[in-house]
Amino acid sequence: MTWKGMVRAVVLLSVLLATAGGALSATEPPAALVWLQVANDGFFNQDRGYTSGVELGVAPAGQPFSLRLGQDLYTPKSRNPSVPPAGQHPYAGWLYLAGDYRLELAPQLLLTSGLALGTTGERALGEEAQDLAHQLLGFNEYDGWDSQIAQRWGWIGQLRVDGRLPLWQGQRWQADVLLHLAGRGGNVQVDGAAGATLRLGLNPPPLQARLAPPDQPRRYLSLAAERRLVDRNVFLEGIRTRDYHVRPERQFDTLSAGLHWQQGRYQLDLDFYFPEQEFKGQRFHCRYGILRLAYWF
């Protein structure tokens, strides 16, 4: 997807969210936070690697859990060959349903556990989703989905610990650092990560297990760095020996930067990610952005 296509998609999503929100009375107390998240390398005018992700989620107000339904797509850069050329990402799709549970271990320490259940292969509907998006936006279709990784019913369990360190506190503006440790396990991905995020701006949100609408506006910037250690990634390694596959890098770093805005019931987050080489012989660096539009219903 190109940058122009991303602009069209962002405008459409914004209109849909605003229309849905405007249909509700602002005097009614919100029952849940609902969000639509779109990840795409079109923010950088690319179409390769982790090329697309869509997620719809809901977190009931005052409750420590959330539910998510999503799909991730991976493709090579070359769209015409039936099998990706050497040094390019395999075709892969992941369709999943996930749940998260949050627990405050201390006032500035949050534990999040999660479980995702889903499928790879043709059942993940990666080819159908990409073809539909490209047809709507007027782009060429990819010809190599017959070589995507094989079908597997999969699961991914996750534990993540986040801690907050205040750096500076003004009347409304503040700066802090979020530190995190995370691990994933299952028959799809097995890895661990550690990282830090610097936040600077107007009222960045606290770490809390039970989400609630903010009582004041939020505007802040974020800069983050993460080191990931990889034991298994079927989106690169494949599932069967005959799958087209590449060898993952066992560790790599990712830098990211974000813009965050919240006003009343509306919330918008835009983050850009710059990962290092993720597999051996990788010919192209893959960058992507994640746009998250949320509304308190």
ZAMARZA-965047 format. One record per residue (C-alpha): x, y, z; residue in one letter. Coordinates in steps of 0.05 Angstrom, whole numbers, plus 32768, in hexadecimal, padded with zeros to 4 digits. Example, Ala and Ser with C-alpha at 12.3 -4.5 7.8 and 13.67 -1.06 7.14 Angstrom:
<nodes>
80F67FA6809CA;81117FEB808FS;
</nodes>
This chain:
<nodes>
800080008000M;801B80457FEET;801A80848018W;7FDE80A07FF1K;7FB880608000G;7FC88066804AM;7FAD80AD804AV;7F6C8096802BR;7F66805D805DA;7F75808B8098V;7F4080BE8082V;7F0C80868079L;7F1B806980BEL;7F1780AE80DES;7ED380BC80BEV;7EB7807980D4L;7ECE8083811BL;7EB380CA811FA;7E7180B58101T;7E6A807B8133A;7E7C80A8816DG;7E4D80E08158G;7E1280B18159A;7E1980A981A5L;7E0580DB81DBS;7E4180FD81FBA;7E1B80FD823ET;7E1980B18244E;7E528094826EP;7E82806C8242P;7E7C80218247A;7EBC800D8222A;7EF7802481FAL;7EF3800A81B2V;7F2D80118182W;7F418002813BL;7F8B7FFA812EQ;7FAB7FF980E9V;7FF47FE780DEA;80117FF18099N;80547FFC8076D;8030802C8047G;804280638078F;8088805D805AF;8070804F8013N;808480068019Q;80617FC3800FD;808D7F8D802DR;809B7F67806DG;80677F7580A2Y;803B7F978070T;7FF87F9D8093S;7FD37F9180D4G;7F8C7FA080E8V;7F707F99812EE;7F2D7FA8814EL;7F2D7FAA819AG;7F007FBA81D6V;7F107FC7821FA;7ED47FCE824EP;7ED8800B827BA;7EF17FFC82C1G;7F047FB482AFQ;7F4A7F9682ACP;7F427F70826BF;7F3B7F7D8220S;7F2B7F5581E2L;7F4A7F5B819CR;7F3B7F3F8157L;7F717F498122G;7F977F3480E4Q;7FE07F3C80D2D;7FFD7F36808BL;80457F2C8074Y;805D7F2F802CT;809E7F368004P;80AE7F757FDDK;80A87F537F99S;805F7F497F87R;80647F207F46N;808E7EE17F56P;80667EA57F6ES;809C7E9A7FA4V;80BF7ED47FC7P;81067EE17FADP;81407ED37FDCA;81487F068014G;80FE7F198016Q;80C87F0A8049H;809B7ECC8040P;80517ED58034Y;802C7ECA8076A;7FEA7EDB8097G;7FD27ED880E0W;7F887EDE80F2L;7F7C7EDF813DY;7F507EED8179L;7F747F0481B8A;7F667F1981FFG;7F8F7F3F8232D;7F8B7F44827EY;7FAE7F7C82A5R;7FC47F7C82EDL;7FE37FB58315E;801D7F98833CL;802D7FDD835AA;80188025834CP;804C802B8314Q;80517FE182FFL;80217FBE82D0L;801E7F7482BDL;7FF97F61827DT;7FEA7F198269S;7FCE7F078226G;7FB87ECD81FAL;7FAD7ECD81AFA;7F8B7E948189L;7F8C7E93813EG;7FA27E7380FDT;7FD77E7A80C7T;7FD37E65807FG;7F967E6B8051E;7F667E6D808CR;7F867EB080A0A;7F687ECF8060L;7FA77EF78052G;7FA27EF58006E;7F587F088008E;7F647F428037A;7F9E7F5E800FQ;7F7B7F567FCCD;7F3D7F7A7FE6L;7F667FB38002A;7F8F7FBA7FC2H;7F507FB87F96Q;7F2E7FEE7FBFL;7F6C801A7FBDL;7F7E800C7F75G;7FC07FE67F80F;7FDC7FA77F5EN;7FCF7F637F7EE;80067F357F97Y;800F7EF27F73D;80357EC87FA6G;80027EB77FDCW;80037E6E7FC6D;80487E6A7FE7S;80307E85802BQ;80427E5E806AI;80177E218078A;7FD77E1F80A1Q;7FDC7E1680ECR;7FAD7E248125W;7FD87E4D8153G;7FDE7E6D8197W;800A7EA381B5I;800E7EB081FFG;802D7EF08219Q;80447F0F825AL;805A7F58825ER;80717F838299V;80717FCF8292D;808E7FFF82C4G;808C804B82C6R;80C4807982DDL;80B080C382E3P;80E680F382C9L;80C7813882CEW;8083815182E6Q;8067819682D5G;802281B182E1Q;8008818D82A3R;80458179827BW;8070813F8290Q;80A4810D8279A;80AC80C5828CD;80CC80838276V;80A68042826EL;80D180028275L;80B77FBF825EH;80C87F75825DL;809E7F468232A;809D7EFE821CG;80747ED681EBR;806C7E8B81E4G;80437E5A81BCG;80457E34817AN;80497E74814FV;807A7EA38171Q;80AB7E9B81AAV;80D47ED881BDD;80E47F0B81F3G;80EF7F5681F4A;81077F8E8220A;81007FD88212G;80F5801F8229A;80C780578212T;80D180A18220L;809180CA8223R;808E81168223L;805181428221G;800E8154823EL;7FF18120826EN;800D80DE8253P;7FE080A6826EP;7FF2808082AEP;7FFC803582B1L;7FB9801982C6Q;7F967FD582C3A;7F507FF182BFR;7F4780238287L;7F1B8061828EA;7F0F809F8263P;7F4180D68272P;7F2781158295D;7F5981428271Q;7F778145822BP;7FB881218219R;7FEE813481E7R;8032811381EAY;806C80F781C2L;808E80B481CBS;80D2809881B9L;80E1804F81C4A;8117801A81BCA;810F7FCE81C3E;813D7F9181BER;811A7F5081AAR;81367F0A81B1L;81167ED78182V;81117E8C818CD;80D97E7E815AR;80B27EA38125N;80897E7980F5V;807A7EB680CAF;80C47EB380B6L;80D77E6A80C3E;80987E4B80A6G;80727E0F80C3I;80827DD68093R;80C57DC78074T;80AB7DD6802FR;80947E1C8043D;80BD7E558026Y;80E37E6F8062H;811C7E9A807AV;81487E9680B8R;81367EC980EEP;81697EF6810FE;816A7EDE8157R;816D7F258171Q;815E7F6A8155F;814D7FB0816BD;81117FDC815AT;810C80278162L;80C9804A8161S;80AB80908167A;806380A48173G;803080DC8177L;7FF680D581A8H;7FB780FF81AFW;7F7980F781DAQ;7F3E812781E1Q;7EFF81138206G;7EE880D081ECR;7F1680D081AFY;7F5D80B581ADQ;7F9080B18175L;7FD580908177D;8007808E813DL;804880688145D;8080805B8113F;80AD801E8119Y;80F4801480FFF;810B7FCC810BP;81507FB280FBE;815A7F7780CDQ;812B7F3F80E4E;81457F0480BBF;81857EEC809BK;81947F088056G;815C7F3B805BQ;81627F69801ER;81327FA18033F;81267FC48075H;80DD7FC48089C;80BE800080ABR;8075800980BDY;8045803580E2G;800B80258111I;7FCE80528115L;7F9D8046814ER;7F5A80698150L;7F3380608191A;7EF1807881AEY;7ECF807281F2W;7E89805981E4F;
</nodes>
